């Protein structure tokens, strides 16, 4: 006849099971809210075939303090470095100086109509909840996409949860830096951009000038045809995020689950 465990032993066993279960659940909850978070960023050119291309995307996960440009204001060196040629060296440097804790990057090469690129980043959502971006749109002399207000796109809430899954831009969202005179012969993607001339105007919305490039052969070899109306979708940035548990959190969760499994097996063995 099997010997039954004393009530006290059963009570201790149940207490241990509750302890390890609680430890595992606590660790899992902590991991779900902890930083860093792995964010996958995908960019897509939604423009019609034969229409605009987009230069590499310059991006930063940040604290919302760096303002690259303003509607109606004179374009500074940072945004001009994106809008004229797309390299964005001054944009990256200015961002690093203004917000040293920002996570910055660049995605892809020239993004032709229908193409996409992606990259992943590790983000501390408590430090860098905002997303800022800028990319040249070609063919053009100084057209670009980007967010005017530095706090326009708060990706993560105070709990570290992703609250924006996509940013979709239409043709009416395209900016003209006002820094370079419109000239197809000096435009990037269809001309010699080294021939550009200063315009000394201000930042404004503009997509109508793309029609001035119709029929020209692009650097990618196709004949350009704008086809854009104000509400044409041209560009999309999508986000997916997954928590990355800190080493100590993962160790605690593993220990809790192993301990729980051991106690359950021991209890089942004692009941046989």
C-alpha positions as CSV (number, residue, x, y, z in Angstrom):
1,X,0.0,0.0,0.0
2,X,1.6,3.3,-1.0
3,X,2.5,5.7,1.7
4,X,0.6,9.0,1.3
5,X,2.5,12.3,1.7
6,X,1.7,14.2,4.8
7,X,-0.5,17.3,4.4
8,X,2.4,19.5,5.3
9,X,4.5,18.1,2.5
10,X,1.7,18.5,0.0
11,X,1.3,22.1,1.1
12,X,5.0,22.8,0.7
13,X,4.9,21.2,-2.8
14,X,2.0,23.3,-3.8
15,X,3.7,26.4,-2.5
16,X,6.8,25.6,-4.6
17,X,4.7,25.1,-7.7
18,X,3.0,28.5,-7.1
19,X,6.4,30.1,-6.6
20,X,7.9,28.8,-9.7
21,X,4.8,29.5,-11.8
22,X,4.7,33.0,-10.5
23,X,8.4,33.5,-11.3
24,X,7.9,32.2,-14.8
25,X,4.8,34.5,-15.4
26,X,6.6,37.5,-13.8
27,X,9.6,37.0,-16.1
28,X,7.4,36.6,-19.1
29,X,5.5,39.8,-18.3
30,X,8.7,41.6,-17.7
31,X,10.2,40.4,-21.0
32,X,7.1,41.6,-22.9
33,X,7.6,45.1,-21.6
34,X,11.4,45.3,-21.4
35,X,13.8,47.0,-23.8
36,X,15.3,46.5,-26.3
37,X,12.7,45.7,-28.9
38,X,13.6,44.4,-32.3
39,X,11.9,46.5,-34.9
40,X,11.8,45.4,-38.6
41,X,11.3,48.4,-40.9
42,X,10.1,47.7,-44.5
43,X,9.9,50.4,-47.2
44,X,7.9,50.0,-50.4
45,X,7.7,52.2,-53.5
46,X,3.9,52.2,-54.4
47,X,4.2,54.5,-57.4
48,X,3.0,53.3,-60.8
49,X,5.5,51.5,-63.1
50,X,7.6,54.1,-64.9
51,X,7.0,56.7,-62.3
52,X,9.1,58.1,-59.4
53,X,11.9,56.3,-57.6
54,X,13.0,56.9,-54.0
55,X,16.6,57.2,-52.8
56,X,17.8,55.4,-49.7
57,X,15.7,56.1,-46.6
58,X,17.5,57.9,-43.8
59,X,15.8,57.1,-40.5
60,X,16.1,57.5,-36.7
61,X,14.4,56.2,-33.7
62,X,14.7,59.1,-31.3
63,X,13.4,61.2,-28.4
64,X,11.5,63.7,-30.6
65,X,14.0,66.6,-30.3
66,X,15.5,66.9,-33.7
67,X,13.6,69.1,-36.2
68,X,15.1,68.7,-39.7
69,X,12.9,71.2,-41.5
70,X,9.7,73.3,-41.4
71,X,7.0,74.0,-43.9
72,X,7.6,77.6,-45.2
73,X,11.1,77.8,-43.8
74,X,14.4,77.9,-45.5
75,X,15.9,74.4,-45.9
76,X,19.0,73.9,-43.8
77,X,22.1,71.9,-44.7
78,X,20.7,68.7,-43.0
79,X,17.6,68.4,-45.2
80,X,19.3,69.7,-48.3
81,X,21.8,66.9,-48.0
82,X,18.9,64.5,-48.4
83,X,16.8,66.5,-51.0
84,X,19.8,67.2,-53.3
85,X,21.4,63.9,-54.2
86,X,20.0,61.7,-51.5
87,X,23.2,61.0,-49.6
88,X,22.0,62.6,-46.3
89,X,25.5,62.9,-44.7
90,X,24.7,66.2,-43.1
91,X,21.3,64.9,-42.0
92,X,22.9,62.0,-40.2
93,X,25.6,64.1,-38.6
94,X,23.1,66.8,-37.4
95,X,20.8,64.1,-35.9
96,X,23.7,62.5,-34.1
97,X,24.7,65.9,-32.6
98,X,21.2,66.9,-31.6
99,X,20.2,63.5,-30.2
100,X,23.2,61.3,-29.3
101,X,21.0,58.4,-28.0
102,X,19.0,58.1,-31.3
103,X,19.3,54.9,-33.3
104,X,20.0,56.0,-36.8
105,X,20.3,54.0,-40.1
106,X,19.8,53.9,-43.8
107,X,17.7,51.4,-45.8
108,X,18.3,50.2,-49.3
109,X,19.5,51.8,-52.5
110,X,17.4,53.4,-55.2
111,X,13.9,52.1,-54.7
112,X,12.2,51.7,-58.1
113,X,8.4,51.4,-58.5
114,X,7.1,48.2,-57.0
115,X,10.3,47.4,-55.1
116,X,10.9,47.1,-51.4
117,X,13.7,46.9,-48.8
118,X,13.9,46.1,-45.1
119,X,16.2,46.3,-42.2
120,X,16.0,45.6,-38.4
121,X,17.0,47.6,-35.4
122,X,17.2,47.2,-31.6
123,X,15.3,50.0,-29.9
124,X,14.9,51.0,-26.3
125,X,11.3,52.2,-26.5
126,X,11.6,54.3,-23.3
127,X,14.5,56.3,-24.7
128,X,13.5,56.4,-28.4
129,X,9.8,56.2,-28.9
130,X,9.6,58.5,-32.0
131,X,10.4,57.8,-35.6
132,X,11.9,60.3,-38.1
133,X,12.7,59.8,-41.7
134,X,13.8,61.5,-44.9
135,X,14.5,60.3,-48.5
136,X,14.9,62.0,-51.9
137,X,12.3,61.4,-54.5
138,X,13.6,61.3,-58.1
139,X,13.7,62.4,-60.8
140,X,14.0,65.8,-59.2
141,X,16.3,68.6,-58.3
142,X,15.3,68.8,-54.6
143,X,12.2,66.8,-53.8
144,X,11.9,64.5,-50.8
145,X,9.6,62.8,-48.3
146,X,9.9,63.2,-44.6
147,X,8.1,64.3,-41.4
148,X,8.0,68.0,-40.6
149,X,7.2,67.7,-36.9
150,X,9.7,65.7,-35.0
151,X,7.0,64.1,-32.8
152,X,4.6,63.4,-35.7
153,X,5.2,59.6,-35.4
154,X,5.3,58.2,-31.9
155,X,5.8,54.5,-32.6
156,X,5.7,53.3,-29.0
157,X,3.5,54.2,-26.1
158,X,4.6,54.4,-22.5
159,X,4.2,50.6,-22.1
160,X,6.6,50.0,-25.0
161,X,3.8,48.7,-27.3
162,X,3.9,49.5,-31.0
163,X,1.1,51.8,-31.8
164,X,1.8,52.7,-35.5
165,X,2.1,49.8,-37.9
166,X,2.5,51.8,-41.2
167,X,3.1,55.2,-42.6
168,X,1.7,55.6,-46.1
169,X,2.6,58.7,-48.2
170,X,0.7,60.1,-51.1
171,X,1.9,62.4,-53.9
172,X,0.6,65.5,-52.1
173,X,3.0,64.6,-49.2
174,X,6.1,65.1,-51.3
175,X,8.2,68.1,-50.3
176,X,10.1,70.6,-52.5
177,X,13.1,71.8,-50.5
178,X,13.2,75.1,-52.5
179,X,17.0,74.9,-52.5
180,X,17.6,74.1,-56.1
181,X,16.2,75.5,-59.4
182,X,14.0,73.2,-61.4
183,X,16.1,72.0,-64.3
184,X,15.7,68.6,-65.9
185,X,19.2,68.8,-67.3
186,X,20.5,69.2,-63.7
187,X,18.1,66.8,-62.0
188,X,19.1,63.6,-60.3
189,X,18.1,60.4,-62.1
190,X,17.7,62.0,-65.5
191,X,20.4,64.6,-65.7
192,X,23.7,65.8,-64.2
193,X,22.9,66.8,-60.6
194,X,26.4,68.4,-60.3
195,X,25.0,71.2,-62.5
196,X,22.4,72.3,-60.0
197,X,21.8,76.0,-59.3
198,X,20.6,77.5,-56.0
199,X,16.9,78.6,-55.8
200,X,16.9,80.2,-52.3
201,X,13.2,79.6,-51.8
202,X,11.4,77.8,-48.9
203,X,10.1,74.3,-48.1
204,X,6.7,73.6,-49.7
205,X,4.6,70.7,-51.0
206,X,5.1,70.0,-54.7
207,X,4.5,67.0,-56.9
208,X,3.3,68.7,-60.1
209,X,6.8,69.4,-61.4
210,X,7.3,65.6,-61.9
211,X,5.4,66.0,-65.1
212,X,8.2,68.1,-66.4
213,X,10.4,65.0,-66.6
214,X,7.9,62.9,-68.7
215,X,9.6,61.2,-71.6
216,X,13.2,61.5,-70.2
217,X,15.2,58.4,-69.8
218,X,16.1,57.6,-66.2
219,X,19.3,56.2,-64.8
220,X,17.5,52.9,-64.4
221,X,16.8,52.8,-68.2
222,X,13.1,53.4,-68.3
223,X,11.3,56.3,-69.9
224,X,9.8,58.4,-67.1
225,X,6.0,58.9,-66.9
226,X,4.8,60.6,-63.7
227,X,1.1,59.5,-63.7
228,X,0.8,61.0,-60.2
229,X,-2.3,62.7,-58.9
230,X,-2.5,64.3,-55.4
231,X,-3.9,61.1,-53.9
232,X,-1.7,58.6,-55.6
233,X,0.1,56.3,-53.1
234,X,3.8,56.6,-53.6
235,X,5.6,55.3,-50.5
236,X,4.9,53.1,-47.4
237,X,7.0,52.4,-44.3
238,X,5.8,49.5,-42.2
239,X,6.9,48.3,-38.8
240,X,6.8,45.1,-36.8
241,X,8.2,44.7,-33.3
242,X,9.1,41.9,-31.0
243,X,10.5,42.1,-27.4
244,X,14.0,40.9,-26.8
245,X,14.3,39.7,-23.2
246,X,17.3,40.9,-21.2
247,X,19.7,38.0,-20.3
248,X,18.7,38.0,-16.6
249,X,15.0,38.0,-17.4
250,X,15.4,35.1,-19.8
251,X,17.4,33.2,-17.2
252,X,14.7,33.8,-14.5
253,X,12.0,32.7,-16.9
254,X,13.9,29.5,-17.8
255,X,14.6,28.8,-14.1
256,X,11.0,29.2,-13.2
257,X,9.8,26.9,-16.0
258,X,12.4,24.3,-15.3
259,X,11.5,24.3,-11.6
260,X,7.8,24.1,-12.3
261,X,8.4,21.2,-14.6
262,X,10.5,19.3,-12.1
263,X,8.0,19.8,-9.3
264,X,5.1,18.6,-11.5
265,X,7.0,15.5,-12.5
266,X,8.0,14.8,-8.9
267,X,4.4,15.1,-7.7
268,X,3.2,12.8,-10.5
269,X,5.9,10.3,-9.5
270,X,4.8,10.3,-5.9
271,X,1.2,9.6,-6.8
272,X,2.0,6.4,-8.7
